[in-house]
Amino acid sequence: MQLQATSADALPDVKAQAIHWSLWVAVLAVSSAMIGIHWDIAWHRSIGRDTFWTPPHLMIQACGILAGVIAIGRIFFGDKSRAVHVWGFSGPLGAFICAWGAVAMISSAPFDDWWHNAYGLDVKIISPPHSLLALGMGTVGLGALILVLGAMNNAEGALKTRLSWMFFYVSAMSVVMVVTFMMELTYRTHMHCGHLYRDVCLGLPLVLVGVARASDDRWATTKVAGIFTIFQLALLWILPLVPAEPKLGPVYHPVTHLIPPPFPLLLIAPAIAIDLVRQRTRLAGWRAAAVYGATFLGVLVVAQWLFAGFLLSPASRNWVFGTHYFDYNTRPEWKRNVFQLDESGNVRLINFAIALALAIGMSRLAIGWGEWMKRVRR
């Protein structure tokens, strides 16, 4: 029997099959930001305004620090074979984006501390320092996404499959961030109002349709929406296990634990519908945008509209759906489980028309964005 010699070239390249350390750090960074921001919101809803040096604040800022580590490691010490050049420096495009996000996030910290010392408690989630923080987190998330894409689009086989799941996860964290930023606009009592769906269509189709266009996976949109749903449910079910008591008054509602975010939007329904449409059609351009946008809005309205009735019923007031959780400063009259129809019939129709136009327009942008993501190599 003749033995065939095995050359070094025939052996698998272990390093080529390994995921670069910076991608794991990027995943850790976006996870730290999303967990930290929800923990911080729960802290405010349960305990009230505290010092800047609370655990959730530190967890949020850890995202900016980790993004800075990525930027320094990849720009100053990384491989320059696939690099872009910015102001005399060379590195992956995602590393530069992470650097800009890190600067914005870290800059928001003293701004936020000054804001609270000057104006007191947050009245709304959306304040100038929080907007700067959200911009920084979004930029870090974008940088992480570009880093993963650069590796994924250059990979093959099992490595590409693993990187695809990393791509879906980072994309899902983008969905989490968008939903968190509009949390006050999507409360369950507003789910029969047109303005809720108008606001949702402003950002979410861009992420979901863009991911679908950038990936070869037949169920890409469903996987992203599924990761989003699991992440939000984990927050809903875990945060109330942490004891907490209000430190500020007045206390209108007794609180003994952290108050979690609400039950997640049913984005999984339109995500499945979009994937089914993608598998059965070969549309492009504005035709694809019209079909994806109408599918997203139509399926979401039907699913969320019907589910909203359940969320306002006594059957949902348990740990699974979490509709019995209220902030410590929730007045008794605000705890009524009834729909707040703060728009007339004509205004609602106008809002739905705007929602459809936004869904189609954002889907068209998403298609172009997705095609660009397919070409990212560095």
Order of alpha helices (4+ residues) and beta strands (2+ residues): alpha-alpha-beta-beta-alpha-alpha-alpha-alpha-alpha-alpha-alpha-alpha-alpha
